[in-house]
Amino acid sequence: MITVVSGLPRSGTSMMMRILKASGMPVSTDNTRKPDTNNPHGYFENQRVKTLHRDNSWLKEIDGKAVKIVSPLLYDLDLSCKYRIVYMNRKIDEIIESQDIMIGDQPSINDLRSKYETAERAVKIWLALNKIPFCDVNYNNMFFAPERELEKVLKFLDIKGSAKYLGKFIDPLVWRIRK
């Protein structure tokens, strides 16, 4: 079973990977991308994810681990493997503003909002059609009701752990864009 942490870019996937690592779950990262002002606790990325469309055979090597894969790349999963998805949801306008700060030169907000909303609906339909279980996690609630969100994740992943302890890995300073 491969645990995938997914969502749109800037939706809290790095935060969730940090939490899963703190829970004791092994994570698949290559530590190529270093922490910076946008993600001061790290990105928890595996650069091979960027080549899933060409080669997804390496996914079999990470059985039992968590890997971060942004939602547009989920369509390239090797469907012969078993997955469970922790899907991070964040307010679209926060995602857009966060991306704009990080990379700048974005298309219009209305165009991006429509594109992202459509993409999120489509990927969740695709997951359901392919019978890939997923757990929706609300990024914003991670700051207001972290134990409730984390209990949901722990139950979904069948992890014995303390939501209260894992809540310590949610840094309120990283939530800079609030709508």
C-alpha positions in Angstrom: 0.0 0.0 0.0 1.4 3.4 -1.0 0.1 6.4 0.8 -0.1 9.5 -1.4 -0.4 13.0 0.0 -2.1 15.0 -2.7 -3.9 18.2 -3.5 -3.4 21.3 -5.6 0.0 23.0 -5.3 0.2 25.1 -2.1 -2.7 23.2 -0.5 -0.7 21.9 2.6 0.8 18.7 1.2 4.2 19.5 2.6 2.7 20.1 6.1 0.9 16.7 5.9 4.0 14.9 4.8 5.8 16.4 7.8 3.0 15.2 10.1 3.1 11.7 8.6 6.8 11.5 9.1 6.4 12.6 12.7 3.8 9.8 13.1 6.5 7.3 12.3 5.3 6.6 8.7 8.3 6.2 6.4 8.2 8.9 3.7 9.7 8.9 0.2 11.7 12.1 -0.3 15.0 12.8 -2.0 15.7 16.1 0.0 16.7 17.8 -3.3 14.5 20.8 -2.7 15.6 22.5 0.4 13.4 24.5 2.9 12.9 28.1 2.1 10.7 31.0 3.1 7.7 29.5 1.3 8.1 26.1 3.1 10.4 26.6 6.1 9.9 23.0 7.3 10.7 21.5 3.9 9.0 20.3 0.8 9.2 16.5 1.3 9.3 15.9 -2.4 10.7 13.1 -4.5 11.8 14.5 -7.9 10.9 11.2 -9.6 7.2 12.3 -9.2 7.8 14.9 -12.0 8.5 12.0 -14.5 5.5 9.8 -13.6 4.1 10.4 -17.1 7.2 8.7 -18.5 8.0 6.2 -15.9 5.9 5.2 -12.9 7.5 1.8 -12.4 9.5 3.1 -9.4 6.3 3.4 -7.4 6.5 -0.3 -6.6 9.8 0.5 -4.7 8.0 2.8 -2.2 5.4 0.3 -1.0 4.6 1.1 2.6 5.8 4.7 2.4 4.1 8.1 1.9 4.9 10.1 -1.2 3.7 13.6 -2.2 2.1 13.8 -5.6 0.2 17.0 -6.6 -3.2 16.2 -7.9 -2.7 16.9 -11.6 -0.1 14.0 -11.6 -2.4 11.4 -10.0 -3.6 10.4 -13.4 -0.1 8.9 -14.1 -0.2 6.5 -11.2 0.6 2.8 -11.9 -2.9 1.4 -11.3 -1.4 -2.1 -10.6 -0.3 -0.7 -7.2 -2.6 -0.1 -4.2 -3.0 3.4 -3.0 -4.7 5.5 -0.4 -4.8 9.2 -0.8 -4.7 11.9 1.8 -6.2 14.8 -0.2 -5.5 18.3 1.1 -8.2 20.9 0.4 -7.5 24.6 0.8 -9.5 27.6 -0.2 -8.8 28.2 -3.9 -8.2 32.0 -3.4 -5.6 31.2 -0.8 -3.8 28.8 -3.1 -3.8 31.3 -5.9 -2.4 34.1 -3.8 0.2 31.8 -2.3 1.3 30.6 -5.7 1.4 34.2 -6.9 3.7 35.1 -4.1 5.9 32.1 -4.8 6.2 32.2 -8.6 4.4 35.3 -9.7 3.1 36.1 -13.2 -0.2 34.1 -12.8 -3.1 34.2 -15.2 -6.2 36.0 -14.0 -7.6 34.9 -10.7 -11.0 34.0 -12.2 -9.4 31.8 -14.8 -7.3 30.0 -12.2 -10.2 29.6 -9.8 -12.3 28.0 -12.5 -9.4 25.8 -13.6 -8.6 24.6 -10.1 -12.2 24.0 -9.1 -12.7 21.9 -12.2 -9.5 20.0 -11.7 -10.3 19.1 -8.1 -13.8 17.8 -9.1 -12.3 15.8 -12.0 -9.5 14.1 -9.9 -11.9 13.1 -7.2 -14.3 11.6 -9.7 -11.2 9.8 -11.3 -10.2 8.4 -7.8 -13.7 7.2 -7.2 -14.0 5.5 -10.6 -10.7 3.8 -10.0 -11.7 2.7 -6.5 -8.8 4.5 -4.9 -9.8 5.4 -1.3 -9.1 9.0 -0.3 -9.6 11.1 2.8 -10.4 14.8 2.4 -8.5 17.0 4.8 -9.3 20.6 5.2 -6.1 22.7 5.4 -7.9 25.6 7.1 -9.4 23.4 9.8 -5.9 22.0 10.5 -5.3 25.4 12.3 -8.7 25.7 14.0 -9.5 22.1 14.8 -6.3 20.1 14.3 -7.2 17.2 16.5 -10.4 16.5 14.6 -8.7 16.6 11.2 -5.7 14.5 12.4 -8.0 11.9 14.0 -9.7 11.5 10.7 -6.3 11.0 9.0 -5.0 8.6 11.7 -8.2 6.5 11.4 -8.1 6.5 7.6 -4.4 5.4 7.6 -4.9 3.0 10.5 -2.1 4.7 12.4 -1.9 4.4 16.2 -0.9 7.8 17.4 -1.8 10.9 19.2 -3.6 13.6 17.2 -2.7 16.0 20.0 1.1 15.2 19.6 0.9 15.4 15.8 -0.8 18.8 16.1 2.5 20.2 17.3 3.8 19.8 13.8 1.3 22.3 12.4 3.0 25.6 12.4 0.5 28.5 12.4 3.3 30.8 10.9 3.1 29.0 7.6 -0.5 30.0 7.1 0.3 33.4 5.8 -2.5 33.8 3.3 -5.9 33.7 4.9 -9.2 34.3 3.2 
